[in-house]
Amino acid sequence: MSNRSSIRRTAGAAAGALLALALSLPAQVAQTPPVERHDVTVRLVLVDLIAFDKDGRFVTDLAPGDFEVFEDGKKMDLASAELVRLRRGGAAAEPAPAEGALRDSPFVVVFDSINTVQRMLDRSKPEILAKLVQLLEIGRDIIVFELKEDGRMELLQPLTRDRALIARAVDKATGSIWVEKAADSLIVPSIIDGNTPIRVEGMGTVGYQESTQMAFEAETRRRFEKTINGLLGVMNIVKDIRGRKSLLFVSGGVPSLSFTRFFEGGGVSDTTAVQSQVAAAKVNDPFKVLGKKTYRTGSEIFDDLVRFANSHNITFYALDPDNYLRYILGDIAYDNFPRAIGRSASAAAGLKRPDEIAEIKRNELASLRTLSDDTGGAAFLGGSKFEQFAGIIERDFAQYYELSYAPKGKKADGKYHKIQVKVLRPGLDIRFREGFFDYTDDAREGLAFASAAYNPGLFKDIPFQARIVPFAVARDKYVLWIQTALSARKILGEGAPADQTVLLKFKLTLDDPAGSSGFLSETAVPIALIPSFLQRVRNAEYFGWNCASAETELKPKTYRATFAIYDRALDRMGAVESSVEIPEVGTGGAPKVLTATVGMLFKTDKAMVVPFTIANDDGTVDVPNRKFYPMAVAHVQRGQRAGLLVQIGSAQDPRKWPLTVTAARVGGGAEAAALGASVVHDEWSKKAGIGNVLYELELETLAPGDYEVTFRWADPGGGVPVETVLGFRIL
C-alpha cells in the first residue's frame, strides 16, 4: 500500500546473533533512561488526481463533496481531499494560498540508453532541455538518472534547480551506440545465414546463440530485463517522497517479449513458437519475491512494474526522442533498416522484412503509452511530442488534487486493489492511478533487495564497507568469509538516541561469470543491534559484523558480489558491490598467496580447538588459546598490535619460509620501516597444497597515517619469493 503514515515504527523482536568488534575505543557516554513512547501506525491510501475541462485547463475549484472514491467497487469514506499547489521557484517563504497547500515536489528524469538511439537522442537534447527549464520555472526541483547499456542506473545529477547542472546532466546522457536495436540484433545472424553460433553480449558477459531467432530473442530479453530492473531501482529510490512523483522516461520503447507473430510459419512449428514464448519469460524477474510462478510472460512482469508505480504514487510521462513516422510506413522503415534486408527467397516468414521490424518498434512504443496511461500520465510520441509536452507542463506539474481514505483492511494483505474515482461535476476529464498493490513488509523488503542486487550504486542510505574472502579448503572448495564494517552513528543518525534495538537484514547476492544468480543469491541473515551494544560503539569509527558460508564448490573465476543491508523499520537500504577472485588451489605451479586477512587477536582459555575453522555465525577463527576477529577494513589504533591470517598455496611446506614485513607511508617521505611478526599458529596440508599461518603483527612503532605494508616470504630453496601488499591505517 502507498504512503503509509506513522508517528514512529518500532522494531520487532530481535533475531539472529552478533559478535562485533569496535575498531576504535568509544568515549564514555552517560546513560539516560529511555522516554516512554506510545507508537501508532495510521494506514491511508493517497490518490493524486488531475482534473481538467474540455479546453484542457486545470480545474481548481473542486470541493471534497465533488469526489467519490471506490476500492474494489465499494464506496470509501474520504478522509481528506485538497488541492496541492507545488511551490514556485524562490518561494520558500511564500504563504500557502487559501485554495491549496504549498508543497515541494521533485521531478524525476530517466534517460534510457538501452532502447534509445544515440543520434536521435542527441538531436532532441535541446528541446528536452528547454522543457526541463520550463519545469524549473514553475518551481520543480529536478533529479536526473541514466539507464546505462550495461543495465545499471546511474545518477547523473542529484536534486537541483540549477539550470547549468541540469544542462550538463542532459549532455551526459549517451543513448545506445547501435543504430537500431531491433535491426542490429539481426544483422550478424543474417550475414551468416543463422547456422553458425553467434556471439552475443549483455550485462558484461558473453554467450552464444545458434540461430537468428535465438539471437534476436536473447538480445530482446536482456533489454527487457535491464529496463524493468532499472526502473524498479529508480522507483525504490523515490517512492518515499511525499505525494505525487512525476517521472519523465526518455526512451525509444520497452521491448516486448512476444515473438510468436514474427517466427510462426515458414517451417517454424507451433511447438517452436510456444518454446519461444517460454524462453521469453526466462528473465531476471524482480517481482518473483511476491510469490509469483517461476516463469512468467513479459506482460505479466510489466503489469507488476505498473502496479509498483501506482502503489507509490509514481506517474510516468514517456517521451520518445525518435521520429515516430520512421516506423509507420514500410518504405520509410526500409530506408532506416537496409542492413536487415536479405531474407531468403525460400523463407515464408522471418524477421527480415522492414515492415516486420517496424511492427516490433511500434509494439515497443505501445509499451511506453501503456506505462504512461496506466499510471495517470501521458506519452509524447511523434512529430508533435514537444508541443504536447509543453502543453501539459503547467496543467499537470504545477498542481494536483490529493484524496485520502482508510483502506478496507487493517493491515497489508499482499493483494491488488482497484481504485475508481468519480467527479460529480459534469464535463470534466480526470486522470488518477487506478489501483495499488498492498505490499506486506516482507514484499517491500524483498523488492528492495531485488533492486539493490541489480543496481547497488543507487542505495546509500546505510553506508558500510564489505568484502568476501574466499578461504580455500581443498581444490575448488571454499568457505566464503563475509566481512563488513558498519558505523553506529550512520545507522542511528547523528545525535539519535541508542535506546531501541535496531533490526537489520543482511543479504549477499553472488553472480557467476555467465551473469546468472549464484548459490548465495537468496542468503539473508538478520542482525540485531541491542541498545547497550550501540551505546558502546556509537563513537567508534566502525564496528565489525562477520559471518561465513558453508563449504562450497566454486570454480576459480571472478564473481560479482552485491552486499545489501536493509532497515525495515525505517525502510532504508545500503548496498556495496565488489568482485571476488576465486584462486586456483592444488594445481601445482609457483607458490602464491591465496588469502590475506587482517584482524584483532584475543587470548582465550581454549587449548583444544579445531584450528583455522571459521565460525559461520560470527566469522571468527579459533586457534589454541587465541581467537581471531577479521576486519573488513584494516584500521588499527595507534599502539596496538594486529593479527594477520594468511593462506599460501604451495606444493612445499611454507611454514619453513621466513617472513619479512615492511611498512611504507603512503605518499612517501620516509624510508620503509621494518616490523616484527611472530607466528601464533600454523598448519600445512600436503594433500591440498594449502598452508595456513596466523601471525601477530607488531605495529606499535607506526605513527597515525596510511601505510602500504609488504609481506614477503623467502623460499629457503632459492625459489621466487611470495609477496603480498595490504593497506593499513593507523588511527
C-alpha positions, -999 to +999 in steps of 0.1 A: +000+000+000+012+035-006+020+063+017+016+045+050+019+072+077+032+066+112+044+085+142+072+061+147+076+025+137+093+002+162+114-028+156+101-062+164+117-090+184+155-094+180+166-122+157+200-137+150+232-131+169+260-106+166+296-106+178+311-073+169+344-056+173+348-018+177+378-006+157+383+024+180+376+029+216+343+048+223+342+076+248+321+071+279+286+085+275+262+090+304+233+066+303+198+082+304+166+064+310+145+060+278+115+082+274+082+063+275+067+063+240+035+050+226+036+043+188+006+045+165+005+035+128-021+050+106-029+034+072-041+058+045-044+054+007-034+085-012-048+092-046-035+121-066-058+133-094-055+157-123-088+173-134-092+195-165-121+209-185-129+204-222-103+231-232-076+212-213-074+237-184-068+225-149-099+229-127-090+245-093-124+249-075-134+213-068-145+206-032-144+173-012-180+168-019-173+167-057-154+134-053-164+098-048-138+071-044-143+033-047-120+005-037-128-028-054-162-015-062-170-004-026-175+033-019-150+046+007-153+075+031-129+102+022-105+113+049-094+144+030-095+160-004-073+190-010-058+209-039-020+208-037-001+236-053+036+230-059+059+257-046+072+281-072+109+287-076+122+311-049+090+308-029+105+292+002+087+316+025+057+321+004+024+316+024+000+290+013-029+303-008-064+299+006-074+274-021-045+250-017-015+237+003+020+246-009+044+216-013+078+208-028+077+180-053+107+168-073+106+159-109+125+127-119+141+123-153+154+089-166+173+087-199+170+052-213+204+045-231+194+009-237+165+014-260+171+049-273+192+055-305+221+078-297+218+101-328+181+106-322+187+114-285+214+139-294+192+156-319+164+160-293+185+172-264+180+209-270+142+205-270+143+182-239+165+207-220+141+236-229+112+217-214+131+209-183+139+246-179+102+253-181+097+229-152+124+248-133+105+280-139+073+266-123+094+256-093+102+219-098+134+205-085+149+180-109+169+148-104+184+131-135+192+094-139+205+074-169+198+037-176+232+026-190+236+000-217+251-024-191+218-023-172+230-001-143+211+030-133+234+059-128+227+092-110+237+120-134+225+149-113+212+150-077+182+172-069+187+207-081+172+239-096+205+249-112+200+252-150+237+247-157+238+215-138+206+202-155+221+211-189+253+192-180+233+161-169+213+161-202+245+164-222+260+133-203+231+110-214+245+088-242+218+067-257+226+034-274+256+034-297+239+010-320+219+023-350+187+004-342+184-025-317+155-043-334+175-044-366+211-047-353+203-078-333+196-095-367+224-082-388+251-108-379+227-137-380+215-126-414+250-124-428+260-159-416+226-174-425+217-185-390+236-218-389+267-207-371+269-199-334+266-161-329+285-141-303+261-120-282+269-097-254+249-084-224+254-075-188+292-077-193+290-113-202+294-132-235+273-161-246+265-179-279+232-184-296+227-208-326+201-192-348+187-159-359+156-164-338+175-173-307+199-144-310+171-119-315+152-133-286+182-133-263+190-097-271+154-086-265+152-105-232+183-088-220+170-053-229+137-061-213+153-073-181+177-044-178+148-019-184+125-034-159+151-038-131+165-003-138+131+014-135+123-006-103+156+006-088+148+043-095+112+039-081+126+023-050+148+054-045+120+080-050+090+060-037+090+075-002+089+112-013+056+126-001+028+130-026+028+128-063+060+118-080+063+126-117+089+107-138+098+116-173+111+085-191+130+094-222+130+062-242+127+046-276+104+020-261+102-010-238+109-043-255+081-068-260+087-105-253+060-118-276+078-134-306+052-158-320+039-133-346+074-130-361+086-166-361+055-186-369+051-202-404+079-208-428+088-242-414+087-230-378+064-253-359+037-244-333+059-261-307+088-238-315+065-208-312+054-220-278+091-226-268+098-191-279+072-177-255+085-198-226+121-186-233+109-151-234+099-153-198+133-165-186+144-131-174+156-119-140+122-112-126+124-089-096+088-095-087+093-132-081+097-123-044+060-117-043+055-155-047+049-154-084+052-185-105+087-194-118+083-184-155+060-155-165+053-137-197+068-103-202+033-086-200+028-101-165+062-087-153+054-053-170+020-053-152+038-057-119+060-027-127+030-006-134+014-017-101+045-008-082+044+027-097+007+031-088+013+018-053+037+046-046+020+075-065+046+075-093+033+088-125+051+082-158+054+106-186+072+089-216+089+108-243+104+091-274+131+113-289+130+094-321+109+103-352+077+081-348+070+083-385+101+062-393+081+032-381+047+039-397+054+032-434+072+002-448+093+023-474+105+046-446+113+016-425+132+001-454+154+033-457+162+031-420+169-007-418+187-016-451+212-039-434+184-061-421+172-070-456+184-101-472+158-127-464+160-159-482+135-162-510+125-197-498+115-184-464+078-177-459+083-157-427+111-143-407+123-111-391+139-097-422+112-075-438+113-038-429+075-038-422+080-065-396+108-046-379+085-015-379+058-036-362+082-046-334+092-009-329+055+001-328+050-026-301+079-011-281+064+024-283+030+010-273+046-001-241+055+035-234+019+045-239+007+018-216+032+027-189+021+063-190-017+058-194-019+032-167-001+054-141-021+085-148+005+102-170+009+108-207+031+096-236+047+121-260+053+104-293+056+115-329+063+148-345+043+170-321+057+154-289+074+185-277+044+207-283+023+181-263+048+182-235+048+220-233+010+220-232+007+199-200+037+214-180+015+240-163-016+217-162+000+185-147+031+196-130+021+227-110-008+214-090-030+183-083-057+171-060-048+147-032-075+124-019-071+101+010-091+073+026-086+045+051-084+012+032-107-018+039-080-039+056-064-030+089-031-045+077-014-051+044-029-082+027-004-086-003-032-082-028-040-058-057-069-034-051-087-015-079-094+022-074-121+042-091-127+079-087-158+098-099-162+136-101-198+147-097-193+178-118-201+170-154-179+178-184-145+171-167-117+147-176-097+132-148-066+111-145-056+091-115-039+058-106-064+030-110-052+007-082-025-003-058-008-034-046-010-036-008+026-048-002+034-066+030+066-057+049+081-089+036+073-080+000+087-045+004+118-059+018+121-084-010+117-058-037+142-035-021+168-064-020+160-072-056+167-036-067+198-034-046+212-066-062+207-052-097+216-015-090+237-014-058+250+021-067+216+037-061+213+026-024+234+047+000+211+052+030+231+029+052+268+034+043+291+005+051+320-015+037+321-052+029+341-078+012+342-116+006+374-135+013+375-170-003+390-193+023+404-224+005+396-258+020+406-280-009+407-278-047+375-260-059+362-260-024+359-228-004+343-211+026+332-176+017+343-154+046+319-124+047+334-093+064+316-060+070+324-027+087+294-006+099+291+027+117+267+030+146+265+068+140+254+063+104+229+036+114+213+056+141+218+091+126+238+118+142+226+126+177+198+099+177+194+080+210+205+044+212+176+033+233+159+007+210+171-025+194+178-019+157+169-049+135+187-051+101+188-078+075+220-085+055+218-102+021+245-114-002+240-119-040+267-137-058+265-138-096+285-163-116+306-154-146+277-161-170+256-134-153+230-156-136+224-157-099+248-179-079+244-201-049+242-173-024+217-152-042+190-160-016+211-159+015+198-134+041+210-130+077+193-110+104+214-086+125+201-075+159+219-044+175+208-041+211+209-006+228+238-014+252+260-025+222+250+005+201+258+028+231+292+012+234+302+015+198+284+047+187+317+067+188+337+040+171+348+046+135+335+011+126+323-020+142+327-053+125+300-078+117+311-110+100+298-145+091+308-174+068+291-197+044+292-235+045+319-252+024+310-246-012+323-258-045+333-229-068+354-227-100+384-204-100+369-174-117+359-138-109+324-134-094+303-103-088+292-099-052+265-075-040+261-068-003+229-052+009+217-041+044+180-032+050+164-015+079+127-025+077+116-001+105+128+030+086+127+014+051+163+022+044+188+003+023+225+004+018+244-017-009+280-023-018+293-041-049+327-059-053+344-085-073+356-118-058+386-136-073+385-173-065+421-185-066+433-218-081+443-244-055+462-277-058+471-273-094+509-271-089+528-241-103+546-214-084+536-207-047+512-179-042+492-161-015+456-173-016+442-152+012+455-124+035+431-110+062+439-085+089+421-087+123+424-085+160+437-112+183+424-120+218+436-146+243+413-174+253+415-204+277+406-229+249+436-250+240+416-279+224+401-264+193+400-273+156+424-247+142+416-225+113+379-233+113+357-202+105+326-199+127+295-195+105+277-172+129+303-145+136+332-152+112+359-157+140+387-182+138+400-202+167+435-215+172+448-228+206+444-201+232+437-174+207+406-160+188+410-140+156+384-114+147+386-104+110+383-067+099+368-056+066+390-025+068+425-026+083+422+004+107+441-001+139+445+021+169+480+035+174+500+015+198+480-017+193+490-049+176+470-068+149+466-103+136+473-115+101+458-147+088+474-159+056+468-188+032+496-199+009+491-223-019+523-244-023+534-279-030+562-273-005+557-266+033+556-228+036+559-229+073+597-230+069+598-198+049+609-167+069+586-137+067+598-101+065+574-072+069+580-035+059+556-005+061+559+024+038+540+057+043+515+064+015+529+094-004+565+086+005+587+110+025+604+083+047+621+050+043+601+018+047+602+007+084+607-030+093+580-045+115+581-076+137+558-105+131+556-137+152+538-169+144+508-176+166+498-209+150+503-226+116+495-258+097+501-273+062+481-298+042+504-315+017+474-332+000+456-299-005+487-278-010+475-252+014+494-236+043+475-216+070+495-192+092+483-168+119+507-140+128+508-113+154+520-080+138+540-055+159+526-022+148+533-001+179+561+019+162+539+033+134+526+069+137+490+077+127+485+076+089+480+054+059+506+027+050+513+001+024+526-030+043+546-055+023+547-091+034+575-112+018+581-149+023+616-161+012+620-196-002+650-212+015+654-233-016+662-203-037+628-200-054+609-168-062+597-151-030+560-150-023+547-114-017+515-095-010+508-059-001+480-047+022+468-012+030+467-002+067+455+029+085+469+037+120+443+058+139 
